[in-house]
Amino acid sequence: MKKINVVGLGNVLFGDEGFGVEAVRRLEKECPELTDSVQFIDGGTQGIYLLDYIESADMVLIYDAIIPSDFDKRVYVYADDELPAFIHRKMSSHQMGLSELLSIASLHGKVPRKVVLIGVPPRDLRLGSGISEGVEKLLVEAVGEGKKMLNSVLNG
């Protein structure tokens, strides 16, 4: 059986910055049948403490609030070869941690066979504001992308 870890990054205290954590919560709620195959992790802002979740998986699916260079208000999906170039642009407060995690996993020879990042640009980062209406709409699509990815890997 493939070991898949789904990790949500973000700080739920700062509005849309909590997108990753909220996405993982919803994906887990919508996919109870996957809980034997998939581990859902609220990674918050734990950084290096998430290393074991990266190194111990065949696949890692990561949700995070991101600011891509083209910066359209949409869902972004980056996988495998696309990911390193993206991470080194440091578009999220968590990407330094994610970049470091993947670098350390590489040094240990334990990089997952598949790494996917799903993210959306944040709209509102005010303290205590919760997920904004615009990001809420994108959240539904992002969770759908995660479901498709998981089903593809588990059934493929």
N, C-alpha and C positions, 0 to 999 in steps of 0.2 A: 504494500500500500504506500502511496506517495504521501509524504508529510508536507503539509501546506500550512504556513503561518500567515495570517492576515493581520497586519499591524497598522493601527491608526495613530498618527503623530499629531500633536497639537496641544495648545493650551486652551481649554474650554472656558477659561475666565475672560478671554479676549475675543469675543464674538466669533467671526468666521475663522479665526485661527484654530478653533476647535473642530473644523470640518473633518479632519482625519479620524478623530475619536468618534464623532457622531456617525460617520459613514460605517465604521466597523461595527458599532452598536446596532445599526439598522440592518446591515448585511447579516449579522448573526441572528437577529430576530426573524428575518425573512427566510433564512435558510436553516431551520432547525435540523433538517435531515442530514446536514453536512457536518454536524458537530463531532462525529466519529473520525472523519477524515481531515478536518480543518480545525486549527486552533485560532481563535479570535483574540487579539491582544490589544488592550488599551495601552498603547506605548507612551501616551502623553508627551512629556518632555524628558524622558529617562535617558536618552543618549546611549552611552557606552553600556549601560545595563541591559540593553536590548540585544547585545552581541550573540548570546546563545540562541535567541529566536531566529537570528539570521543564519548562523552557522549550522544549526540542527535541522534545517528544512531543505526539502528538494525544490520547493518554490516558496517565494516570499512575495506577497501582494501588499503594497504599502499605500495607504491613503494619507495625503497631506495637503495643506493649503500651500499653493505655489504661485509664483509670478513668472510665467514664461516670457521669453524675449518678445514674442509677438503679442502677448497680453490681451487676447480676446476673452470675453466673459463666457467661457465654455469649459467642458470637461476635457482634460488632457490625459492621455494614456501613453506612457513611455515604457518600453520593454527592452531588456537585455542590452543590445549594442547601442541603442539610443540613450540609455540611461547614463553611462559615464560622462558623456559630453554635457548632458543636461545638468548633472549634479555639480560639475565643476564651475558652472555659472553661478552657483550659490544664490538661488532665487527664493529661498525660504529660510526662516530662522532655524529649521531643523536639518537642512541639507548638509551643513558642516558635519553634524552628527551622523547622518546617513552616509555621507561620503567616507567618513572615518570608519564606520562600521563595515562597509563593503571593502575598504582597503585592508583592514585588519583581518577580515574573513579571507581575503585573497592571500595575505601573508601566511595564514594558517592552512591554506589549501582547502578551505571549506566554504567557497562561494556557492550559493544555491544554483541549481541548473537553470532556473528561471527566476528573474527578478522583474517585477512590474511595479510602476509607480502610477497611481491615479490621483490627479489633483485638480483643483479649481482655484482661480485667483480670488483672494478674499476681497470683500467689498466694505466690510465694517469691522474694525478691530478695536472698538471701544470696550472698555472694561465692563463686564456683566451684560453685554448687549445680546448674547445668544446668536444663533445662526440667522443671518439676514434673509429676507424674503427672496432675493435674487440667488443667493447661494443655496437656499432651501430647494429651489427648483432644479438647480444643477446637481444637488445631492441625490435626488431621485435617479437621475441619469447615471451618476457615478456609481451608485449601488448596483444598478442594472449592468453596467460594464463589468463590475466585479463578479456578479453572478455568471455572466457569460464566460468570463475568463476561468473561473473555478470549474464550471461545467465542462468546458473544453478540455481542461487539464485532467479532470477526474474521469471523463468519459473517452478521452483520446488515447 
